[in-house]
């Protein structure tokens, strides 16, 4: 029992410290690196709980895709965070209200766990003892909670479409294809027959007429 407890305190302590550093760090790149460290330690906690599938998903999906994507986006876009912080005081009351709501929810969850420790066990489904962790998770997720799973997928789809619509910008100097204009092109629009005298080529003054 001593060795698992030591690993638990190690992973939990580093995870909490990394989460604090994500918020405290002034450099956004450092924040993403601390976020990756927090995810890795959280996956270690899942392994201690026997949820090896969740630990693998946390490392592969969040660390390998989401966090690394955040890191590359921050490094490539070179966002001016000083300009973004200019409206910090203006939105501070809203942030305090949202933070207060989250704090109340955490206190309610912690208080309920202290008053009645068996509440979490009473709402869980019975898991067969002869199946693996991955199979047990699939049995619960795709049977009892299938509707919530589908709703979560639709919410993520709408969020992805909304992010694309909000961030899509058409720049005037970037050439783009317009299929309707291409299909409506005729020979007269793209070709001009000119009679050129012998020994004389097209002049630069005529360039606007024959180059299209």
N, C-alpha and C positions, 0 to 999 in steps of 0.2 A: 504493500500500500504506500510505502514511502516514496518509491521511484515514480509512480504515476502522479502523486501529489506534487512532487518537485517539478515534473514536466508541466503540470497544470499551472502552477504559479509562475513558471518561467514563460510559457506561452501567453498566459493572461496578462502578466505584467508588461511584457514587450508589446503586446497588442494594444493595451490601454495607453502606454507611453507613445506608441506610434500614432494612435488616433489623436492624441493631444497635439503632437507635433504637426500633424496634417493641418490643424487649425492655426497653430501658433506661427508656423514658418512663413516668412515674408516672401520667399522665393517660391513661385508656383511649381517649378520643377522639383524642388526639394519636397514639396507637399505631396506630389504624385509618388515620389520614391518612398516616402514614409507610408503612403497609402498601400503600396505594394507590400511593404514589410508587415503592415497590419493584416492584410489578406493572408499572407503566408502563415503568420502565427495563428490566425483564426482557423485556417485549415488544419494546423496541428491540434487545436482544441477539438475539432470534429473527429480527427483520428482517435484521440483519447476517448471520445464518446462512442466509438464504434461505427461512426457514420463515414466510412471511407469514400463512399460515392460523392457525398456533399463536399468532402475535402478536395477530391479530385476536380470536381466541377468548379469550386472556388478558385483553385490554382489555374486551371486551363482557361476558363471563361473570363473571370474577372482580372486575374493577374496577366494572363497571356494575351488577352484581347482588349478589355475595357481600359485597364490602367495604362497599358502600353500605348493604346490609342490616345488617351488623354495626354500622355507625355509627348508623343510626336506632334499632336495638334498644337500644344502649348509652345513647343520649340520651333515649329514651322511657321505659325501665324505671327509670332512675335507681338503678342497682344500688349498694348499699353495699359498695364494694370494701375498705373498712377492715375490715369484718366478715369478708369472704372471706379476707383475709390472716391472720386470727387462727390458723388451722391450718397456716401455712406451715412452721413448724419440724417439725411432726408428719409431714408428707409430704415433707420434704426428703430423707431417705434414698432413698425410692422415686424421686424426681426425679433424684437423682444417679446411681442405677443405670441408669435409662432414658437419661440423657444420656451416660453412659459407653458404653452399647451403641451409640448413634448415633455417638459419636466413633470407636469401633473400626471400625464399618462404613465411615465416611468414610476412615479411614486405610487400610483394606484396598482400597477403590476407588482411592484416590490411589496407593498402592504398586503395585497391579496396572497402573495406567496408566503409571507410571514404568518398571517392569520390562519390560513388553511393551506398547508403544503401539499395536500392531495388534490388540489383543484386541477393542476396540469395533468395528472394521471386520469382524472375522471372524464376529461374531454377527448382523450386519445383513443384511437381504435386499437383493437386487439391485433397484434402482429403475430403471425404463425412463427413458431420456433424453428421450423425446418427450411426456411428460405433465407436468402442472403439479404444484405442491407439494401442493395439496389432493387431487387425484386420486391421487397416489402414496401419501399418507397413508391414504386410504380403501382402496386396494388392499391395503395391508399390514394395516390394522386389522381389516378385515372378511373377511379370508381366513386369514392365518396366525395372527392373534391374536384370532379371533372368540370363542373360548371364554373367554379371559381378559376380553374386553370384556363379555360377558354376565354373568360372575361379578361383575365390578366393578359393573355395573348392579344386580344383586341385592343386593350388599352395601350400596350407597347406598340402595336401597329399604327394606331392613330398618332401616338407621340412621335414615331419615326417619320410619318408623313408630314406632320406639323413642323418638325425640325427642318426637313428638307425644304418645305415651302417658305419658311421664315428666313432661311439662310441662303436661298437661291437668288443670285444677283446676275442680271444680264448686263454685261459691260459693252459699251458702244464700240470699242476698238477691237473686240473679239469677233471674228467671222463665224457665223453660224449658218447652218443649212436650214432653208425653209422649203419643205417638200411641196407645198402648194404652189409656190413661185416657180420651182423647178419644173413641175408638171405643166405649168401654164406657158412655159417658154415656147416660142415659135421660131421658125427660121429667120423671119424678119428681125426678131429681137437680138439674135446672136450673130447674124451674118450680114455684111454690107458689101455689095459689089461695087468696086471703084474702077474707073478707067484711068489707067496711068500711062502717061506719054512715054514714048521710047527714050530710054536713057535717063529717066527721071523717076525717082522713088516717091514714096509717101513723105510728106513734109511733117515736121513736128506740130505744126498748127492744126493739122487734121487728126491728131492723135485721139482727141476726145470723141471723134465720130467713129473711128474704126476699132478702137480698143474698148471692149465691153466685158 
